[in-house]
Structures are given as C-alpha cells and as structure tokens.
Amino acid sequence: QVQLVESGGGLVQPGGSLRLSCAASGSIFDIYIMGWYRQAPGNQRELVATFTTGGNTNYADSVKGRFTISRENAKNTVWLQMNGLKPDDTAVYYCYYRNLVSRVTYWGQGTQVTVSS
C-alpha cells in the first residue's frame, strides 16, 4: 500500500499563486510516476501535470506556462506550483502515484483550490 498526503490548497484571488505538495509513503517502488489531476464540480477528473515514464513532464494545455510540476525523488514528493490562477482552475486537486510494474495507481485524498475574488 502507498499513502499520499497532500497539502497546500486554499482560497486565492485571480492572478494569485498556490503551491501544492504531495508526499508518498509506504510500499514505494523504485519505478513509478507521480502527478496531479483535478476535478471541478460536474466535470470529469482531468490531467493537470505529470511526470512521464521517460522522466519528462506533461501538462494540460490549459495550464501550460502557468503551472510547474517538480519532484524530489529522495523524499518521494512532488509539488505543483500554480501561478496566474484563474477561476476556471477551481477544483479539487488529486495527487496520484502509479507503480509502473504492477500498474496499480494510488490517489491522495484531494485538496480544494478555489480561485475567486
């Protein structure tokens, strides 16, 4: 089992910034990827940013140039720096961890991000 603990959500005005963090613990396997999804009310969960199997990064078109994903492998932690936030970014943000051998995916509990004036 893998446990994911997220933090950093909150209420911010349009144009503001937030930094989300996600720390994985438990049965961490060497070969994995981590990233972020989000889900707004009435919408499907969508990819925000992730590391790929090749170690590169992939972003949703709607956040390119505003959001940055980073990681520290030694701490099994990923961050999502969100700048230039817009009301459309309002959603619950979920961290995920995927074991690339077993193909099992674990999800964090989600953290609310609200962008409003």
C-alpha positions as a Markdown table, in Angstrom:
| # | Residue | x | y | z |
|---|---|---|---|---|
| 1 | Gln | 0.0 | 0.0 | 0.0 |
| 2 | Val | 1.0 | 3.6 | -0.7 |
| 3 | Gln | -0.3 | 6.5 | 1.2 |
| 4 | Leu | -0.4 | 10.0 | -0.3 |
| 5 | Val | -0.6 | 13.1 | 1.8 |
| 6 | Glu | -1.5 | 16.4 | 0.0 |
| 7 | Ser | -1.3 | 19.9 | 1.3 |
| 8 | Gly | -1.3 | 23.5 | 0.0 |
| 9 | Gly | -4.8 | 24.1 | -1.3 |
| 10 | Gly | -6.9 | 27.1 | -0.3 |
| 11 | Leu | -8.7 | 30.2 | -1.4 |
| 12 | Val | -6.8 | 32.7 | -3.7 |
| 13 | Gln | -7.7 | 35.7 | -5.8 |
| 14 | Pro | -7.4 | 35.6 | -9.6 |
| 15 | Gly | -3.9 | 36.1 | -10.6 |
| 16 | Gly | -2.6 | 34.6 | -7.3 |
| 17 | Ser | -0.4 | 31.6 | -6.7 |
| 18 | Leu | -0.5 | 28.4 | -4.7 |
| 19 | Arg | 1.9 | 25.6 | -4.2 |
| 20 | Leu | 0.6 | 22.1 | -3.7 |
| 21 | Ser | 2.7 | 19.3 | -2.3 |
| 22 | Cys | 2.2 | 15.5 | -2.2 |
| 23 | Ala | 4.3 | 13.1 | -0.2 |
| 24 | Ala | 4.2 | 9.4 | -0.8 |
| 25 | Ser | 4.9 | 6.8 | 1.9 |
| 26 | Gly | 4.5 | 3.1 | 2.4 |
| 27 | Ser | 5.5 | 0.4 | -0.1 |
| 28 | Ile | 7.3 | 2.8 | -2.5 |
| 29 | Phe | 8.7 | 1.0 | -5.6 |
| 30 | Asp | 11.7 | 2.4 | -7.4 |
| 31 | Ile | 9.9 | 2.6 | -10.8 |
| 32 | Tyr | 6.9 | 4.9 | -10.5 |
| 33 | Ile | 5.5 | 8.2 | -11.7 |
| 34 | Met | 3.6 | 10.8 | -9.8 |
| 35 | Gly | 1.4 | 13.7 | -10.9 |
| 36 | Trp | -1.7 | 15.8 | -10.5 |
| 37 | Tyr | -5.3 | 15.6 | -11.7 |
| 38 | Arg | -8.2 | 17.9 | -10.8 |
| 39 | Gln | -11.9 | 17.6 | -10.8 |
| 40 | Ala | -14.3 | 20.5 | -10.9 |
| 41 | Pro | -18.0 | 20.1 | -9.9 |
| 42 | Gly | -19.9 | 18.4 | -12.7 |
| 43 | Asn | -16.8 | 17.6 | -14.6 |
| 44 | Gln | -14.7 | 14.6 | -15.1 |
| 45 | Arg | -11.3 | 14.2 | -13.5 |
| 46 | Glu | -8.7 | 15.6 | -15.8 |
| 47 | Leu | -4.9 | 15.5 | -16.0 |
| 48 | Val | -3.2 | 18.7 | -14.9 |
| 49 | Ala | 0.5 | 17.8 | -14.8 |
| 50 | Thr | 2.6 | 14.7 | -14.6 |
| 51 | Phe | 6.0 | 13.2 | -14.9 |
| 52 | Thr | 6.2 | 10.7 | -17.8 |
| 53 | Thr | 7.9 | 7.3 | -17.8 |
| 54 | Gly | 10.9 | 8.9 | -19.6 |
| 55 | Gly | 11.3 | 11.5 | -16.8 |
| 56 | Asn | 9.8 | 14.3 | -18.8 |
| 57 | Thr | 6.8 | 16.4 | -17.9 |
| 58 | Asn | 3.4 | 16.7 | -19.5 |
| 59 | Tyr | 0.9 | 19.5 | -18.9 |
| 60 | Ala | -2.7 | 20.1 | -19.8 |
| 61 | Asp | -2.9 | 22.8 | -22.4 |
| 62 | Ser | -5.0 | 25.0 | -20.1 |
| 63 | Val | -2.2 | 25.3 | -17.5 |
| 64 | Lys | 0.9 | 25.4 | -19.7 |
| 65 | Gly | 3.1 | 28.3 | -18.9 |
| 66 | Arg | 1.3 | 28.9 | -15.5 |
| 67 | Phe | 1.8 | 25.6 | -13.6 |
| 68 | Thr | 5.1 | 23.8 | -12.9 |
| 69 | Ile | 5.5 | 20.3 | -11.6 |
| 70 | Ser | 8.6 | 19.3 | -9.7 |
| 71 | Arg | 9.8 | 16.5 | -7.5 |
| 72 | Glu | 12.3 | 15.3 | -5.1 |
| 73 | Asn | 12.8 | 11.5 | -5.5 |
| 74 | Ala | 14.7 | 11.1 | -2.2 |
| 75 | Lys | 11.6 | 12.3 | -0.4 |
| 76 | Asn | 9.0 | 10.7 | -2.8 |
| 77 | Thr | 7.4 | 14.1 | -3.0 |
| 78 | Val | 6.0 | 16.1 | -5.9 |
| 79 | Trp | 5.0 | 19.8 | -5.9 |
| 80 | Leu | 2.7 | 21.7 | -8.2 |
| 81 | Gln | 3.5 | 25.4 | -8.4 |
| 82 | Met | 0.4 | 27.3 | -9.7 |
| 83 | Asn | 0.8 | 30.9 | -10.8 |
| 84 | Gly | -1.6 | 33.2 | -12.6 |
| 85 | Leu | -4.6 | 31.3 | -11.2 |
| 86 | Lys | -7.9 | 31.7 | -12.9 |
| 87 | Pro | -11.5 | 31.0 | -11.6 |
| 88 | Asp | -11.5 | 28.1 | -14.1 |
| 89 | Asp | -8.7 | 26.5 | -12.1 |
| 90 | Thr | -11.1 | 26.0 | -9.2 |
| 91 | Ala | -11.3 | 22.3 | -8.4 |
| 92 | Val | -10.3 | 19.5 | -6.1 |
| 93 | Tyr | -6.7 | 18.6 | -6.9 |
| 94 | Tyr | -5.6 | 15.0 | -6.6 |
| 95 | Cys | -2.1 | 13.6 | -6.4 |
| 96 | Tyr | -1.5 | 10.2 | -7.8 |
| 97 | Tyr | 1.2 | 7.6 | -7.7 |
| 98 | Arg | 1.5 | 4.8 | -10.3 |
| 99 | Asn | 3.7 | 1.8 | -9.8 |
| 100 | Leu | 4.9 | 1.1 | -13.4 |
| 101 | Val | 5.5 | -2.6 | -12.8 |
| 102 | Ser | 2.2 | -3.6 | -11.1 |
| 103 | Arg | 0.3 | -0.8 | -12.9 |
| 104 | Val | -1.5 | 0.0 | -9.6 |
| 105 | Thr | -2.5 | 3.6 | -9.1 |
| 106 | Tyr | -3.0 | 5.3 | -5.7 |
| 107 | Trp | -4.8 | 8.6 | -5.1 |
| 108 | Gly | -4.5 | 11.2 | -2.5 |
| 109 | Gln | -7.5 | 12.5 | -0.6 |
| 110 | Gly | -7.7 | 15.7 | -2.7 |
| 111 | Thr | -7.1 | 19.3 | -1.8 |
| 112 | Gln | -9.5 | 22.1 | -2.6 |
| 113 | Val | -8.3 | 25.0 | -4.7 |
| 114 | Thr | -10.7 | 27.9 | -5.0 |
| 115 | Val | -9.9 | 30.9 | -7.2 |
| 116 | Ser | -12.3 | 33.8 | -6.5 |
| 117 | Ser | -12.4 | 37.5 | -5.8 |
